[in-house]
Amino acid sequence: MSHVERTERLLNLVICLMDTTVAVSRADIERRIPGYDQAATPAAFERMFERDKDELRSMGIPVETVTEHNGEVLGYRIPQDRYALGQIDLTIEERSAVAVAAQVWGQAIVAPVAGAALRKLETLATDPDAWTPADLRGSVQLTVSDGALLPLMAALRQDRTVTFPYRSPTDPEARPRTVSPWGLRSSAGHWFLVAFDHERSAERTFRLSRITGAVVITGRARQTPPPEAFDIASYAIGPQGDDVAVQAHVRIAAGRGASVRRRAIIVDGIDPWTADELTIGGISIDDLVTIICGAGSDVVALGPPEVISAVRTALGTVCESHPLVVA
């Protein structure tokens, strides 16, 4: 029997509890929902179902417990009038945002669910082609940081340790790390992981852009942070010395260059998402060249001279490696 991912099991549970006017008993839930039959014992099913029920409620899904007048539990249901999705009327901009999000999710652990949801929404459109505007070019590709976010979030939810290769600013080569994730924060255009490093037996902060390979979720339970001493929302993560060693001034096409805009150094209240010129920061000239060249024709380096020269050299190398062939 194939393994059922928890995300799929939760979605099936929601569908089961909404598709009824009466309470669904635990026995029926165990029998009807794929994944619960994988529990080794009745007690294991009880624990699995209780965790799933608590998680759905924490997400705002109103799972009701239906009881007899004497307090005996008859079963569970989700009232459609409290949770059913109303009429969907999306603008072209909103539909395009959904299409882009589905491209990202298509590379994630929820790809099957995301694909099915998008197909259902497309059936509501009188013109399916209107979902993707003409100027939405190509497909979304995850950066190293984006790719690391997905398994790290899954590891936090599953309370598991992870392993990944990591290159610190002082190491010329990446080294394997085994850590217990404690939380994720975004700061100064970068994602950071706060975790317990098992090799060093201490708390450490890792910048996701320095993870050089796949993040692997292990079967080992993670070491949780001390509840009285850890709050990721107030955790002090700011620009580190090596994060802003070099700056560059760039021109960016309207509505483009999101990865470059995330590097913006905010001055005089400028909005990095609408400005056509920005000052961006990086750990080195090579770092800035990578981010600028990666944006293609949407971004032009305006200064300083050493950055302009490095960008020209990098683009020249690309052109030499991929010459234009004219038939």
C-alpha positions in Angstrom: 0.0 0.0 0.0 1.4 3.4 -1.0 2.3 6.0 1.7 -0.1 8.9 2.0 1.4 12.3 2.8 0.0 14.1 5.8 -1.0 17.1 3.6 -3.1 14.8 1.4 -4.7 13.1 4.5 -5.7 16.4 6.0 -7.3 17.6 2.8 -9.2 14.3 2.5 -10.3 14.7 6.1 -11.7 18.2 5.4 -13.6 16.9 2.3 -15.0 14.0 4.3 -16.3 16.1 7.2 -17.8 18.8 4.9 -19.5 16.3 2.5 -22.1 15.3 5.1 -25.1 16.7 7.1 -24.5 14.3 9.9 -21.6 13.5 12.2 -18.9 11.1 10.9 -17.8 8.6 13.5 -14.2 7.8 14.2 -14.7 4.3 12.8 -15.9 5.7 9.5 -13.1 8.2 9.4 -10.5 5.4 9.9 -12.2 3.4 7.2 -12.8 6.1 4.6 -9.7 8.4 4.8 -6.6 7.0 3.0 -3.6 7.1 5.4 -5.4 6.3 8.7 -5.3 2.6 7.7 -1.5 2.8 7.9 -1.7 3.2 11.7 -0.2 0.1 13.3 -2.7 0.0 16.3 -6.0 1.6 17.3 -4.1 3.7 19.7 -1.8 4.9 16.9 -4.9 5.9 14.9 -6.3 7.8 17.8 -3.1 9.8 18.2 -2.9 10.5 14.5 -6.5 11.6 14.3 -6.2 13.9 17.4 -3.1 15.6 15.9 -4.9 16.1 12.6 -8.0 17.4 14.2 -6.0 19.9 16.4 -4.0 21.0 13.3 -7.1 21.7 11.3 -8.6 23.7 14.2 -5.3 25.7 14.5 -5.7 26.6 10.8 -9.2 28.1 11.5 -11.2 25.1 10.1 -14.3 24.6 12.4 -14.2 20.9 13.1 -17.2 20.3 15.3 -17.6 17.5 17.8 -21.2 16.2 17.8 -22.3 14.7 21.1 -25.4 13.0 22.5 -27.3 14.7 25.4 -25.4 12.4 27.8 -22.1 13.6 26.4 -21.2 10.5 24.3 -19.3 11.6 21.1 -21.2 10.6 18.0 -18.7 12.0 15.5 -17.3 15.0 13.8 -18.4 17.4 11.0 -17.4 20.7 9.4 -20.5 23.0 8.9 -20.6 24.1 5.3 -22.2 27.5 6.2 -19.1 28.2 8.4 -16.4 27.1 6.1 -17.6 26.5 2.5 -16.0 28.7 -0.1 -18.3 31.3 -1.6 -18.6 32.3 -5.2 -15.1 32.9 -6.6 -14.8 36.0 -8.8 -11.2 36.7 -9.5 -9.8 39.5 -11.5 -7.2 38.9 -14.2 -4.4 40.1 -11.8 -5.6 37.7 -9.1 -5.9 34.8 -11.5 -2.4 35.5 -12.8 -1.1 35.5 -9.2 -2.7 32.1 -8.6 -1.1 30.8 -11.8 2.4 32.0 -10.7 1.9 30.5 -7.2 0.9 27.2 -8.7 4.1 27.2 -10.7 6.1 27.6 -7.4 3.9 25.0 -5.7 4.5 22.6 -8.6 8.1 22.3 -7.4 7.0 21.8 -3.8 5.8 18.9 -1.6 2.2 20.0 -2.2 2.4 19.8 -6.0 -0.5 17.3 -6.4 -2.8 19.3 -4.2 -1.8 22.6 -5.9 -2.3 21.2 -9.4 -5.8 19.9 -8.5 -6.8 23.2 -6.9 -5.7 25.2 -9.9 -7.6 22.9 -12.3 -10.8 23.3 -10.3 -10.4 27.1 -10.3 -9.8 27.1 -14.1 -13.2 25.5 -14.6 -14.8 28.7 -13.3 -13.2 30.8 -15.9 -15.1 31.5 -19.2 -11.8 32.0 -20.9 -9.1 29.6 -19.5 -6.4 31.4 -21.4 -7.1 34.6 -19.4 -5.4 32.9 -16.4 -2.0 33.8 -17.8 -1.4 37.2 -19.2 0.6 37.6 -22.4 3.5 39.3 -20.6 3.9 36.5 -18.1 7.1 35.0 -19.6 8.6 31.6 -18.9 8.1 29.6 -15.7 9.0 30.3 -12.1 12.3 28.7 -10.9 13.1 28.3 -7.2 16.3 29.8 -6.0 18.5 27.8 -3.6 17.0 29.7 -0.7 13.4 29.1 -1.9 14.1 25.4 -2.4 15.5 25.1 1.1 12.4 26.8 2.6 10.0 24.0 1.7 11.7 21.1 3.5 12.7 23.3 6.4 9.1 24.3 7.0 8.1 20.6 6.7 10.7 19.6 9.2 9.4 22.2 11.7 5.9 20.9 11.3 7.0 17.3 11.6 9.5 18.0 14.5 12.4 16.4 12.6 16.1 17.1 12.3 17.6 18.0 8.9 20.9 17.6 7.1 22.3 19.9 4.4 25.7 21.0 3.0 26.5 24.6 4.2 29.3 27.0 3.3 30.0 29.6 6.0 31.7 32.9 5.1 35.0 31.5 6.6 34.9 28.1 4.9 36.1 27.7 1.3 34.1 24.5 0.9 30.6 23.4 2.1 30.5 21.1 5.1 27.6 18.8 6.1 25.5 20.0 9.0 22.9 18.2 11.1 20.5 20.6 12.9 17.2 20.8 14.7 15.2 23.6 13.1 13.8 26.1 15.6 12.5 28.8 13.4 12.8 30.8 10.1 13.1 34.6 9.7 13.4 36.9 6.8 15.7 39.9 7.2 17.6 42.3 4.8 16.4 40.3 1.8 17.6 37.0 3.1 16.1 34.0 4.8 17.7 32.7 8.0 17.3 29.5 9.9 17.7 29.5 13.7 18.6 25.9 14.8 20.4 23.7 17.2 23.6 22.5 15.6 24.2 18.9 16.8 27.9 18.7 15.9 28.6 21.9 17.8 26.0 21.3 20.5 24.9 24.9 20.4 22.4 27.3 18.8 23.4 28.6 15.4 22.0 30.8 12.7 22.2 29.7 9.0 21.6 31.9 6.0 19.6 29.8 3.5 21.5 31.2 0.4 24.7 29.5 1.8 23.0 26.0 1.7 24.6 24.5 -1.3 22.6 21.3 -1.8 19.4 19.5 -0.8 17.9 19.7 2.6 17.1 16.2 3.8 14.5 15.5 6.5 15.7 12.7 8.7 13.6 10.3 10.9 15.3 11.7 14.0 13.1 13.8 16.3 14.4 17.4 16.6 15.6 19.0 19.8 13.1 21.7 20.6 14.1 25.1 21.9 13.6 26.1 25.5 10.1 27.6 25.5 11.0 30.3 28.0 14.0 31.5 26.2 13.1 31.4 22.5 10.8 33.6 20.4 11.5 33.6 16.7 9.3 36.7 16.2 11.6 38.8 18.3 14.9 37.0 17.5 17.6 39.4 16.7 18.6 38.7 13.1 19.8 41.7 11.2 22.3 42.5 8.4 25.6 40.9 9.3 28.9 42.5 8.4 29.6 40.2 5.5 26.1 40.6 4.2 26.5 44.3 3.1 30.2 44.4 2.2 29.5 45.7 -1.4 26.8 47.9 -2.8 25.6 48.7 -6.4 23.2 51.1 -8.0 20.9 49.5 -10.6 18.0 50.4 -12.9 15.0 47.9 -12.8 12.1 47.5 -15.2 8.7 48.1 -13.7 7.2 45.1 -12.1 10.3 43.0 -12.7 13.5 41.9 -10.9 11.9 40.7 -7.6 15.1 38.9 -6.5 17.1 42.1 -7.0 14.5 44.3 -5.3 14.8 42.0 -2.2 18.4 43.2 -1.9 17.4 46.9 -1.7 19.0 49.1 0.9 16.1 51.3 2.0 16.9 55.0 2.2 14.5 58.0 2.4 11.5 55.7 2.7 11.9 54.4 -0.9 9.6 51.6 -1.9 11.8 48.8 -3.4 8.8 47.2 -5.2 7.9 50.3 -7.2 11.2 52.2 -7.6 12.9 52.1 -11.0 16.4 52.7 -9.5 17.7 51.1 -6.3 20.9 50.6 -4.3 21.4 47.0 -3.5 23.8 45.2 -1.1 25.7 41.9 -1.3 28.5 40.0 0.3 30.9 40.5 -2.6 31.1 41.8 -6.2 30.6 38.2 -7.4 27.4 38.0 -5.3 26.0 41.2 -6.9 27.1 40.1 -10.4 25.2 36.8 -9.9 22.0 38.5 -8.8 22.1 41.2 -11.5 23.0 38.9 -14.4 20.3 36.4 -13.2 17.7 39.1 -13.8 18.6 39.3 -17.5 17.5 42.4 -19.4 15.2 43.6 -16.6 18.1 45.0 -14.6 21.0 47.3 -15.6 24.0 48.0 -13.4 24.6 51.8 -13.1 27.6 51.8 -10.7 30.1 51.6 -9.2 32.5 51.1 -12.1 33.9 47.8 -10.7 30.5 46.3 -10.6 29.6 47.5 -14.1 32.9 46.0 -15.4 32.3 42.7 -13.6 28.8 42.4 -15.0 30.1 43.1 -18.6 32.7 40.5 -18.2 30.2 37.9 -16.9 27.8 38.6 -19.7 30.6 38.4 -22.2 31.6 35.0 -20.9 28.0 33.8 -21.3 27.9 35.1 -24.9 31.2 33.3 -25.7 29.9 30.1 -24.2 26.6 30.3 -26.0 27.3 31.9 -29.4 24.4 32.9 -31.6 24.0 30.6 -34.6 22.5 32.2 -37.6 21.0 29.8 -40.2 
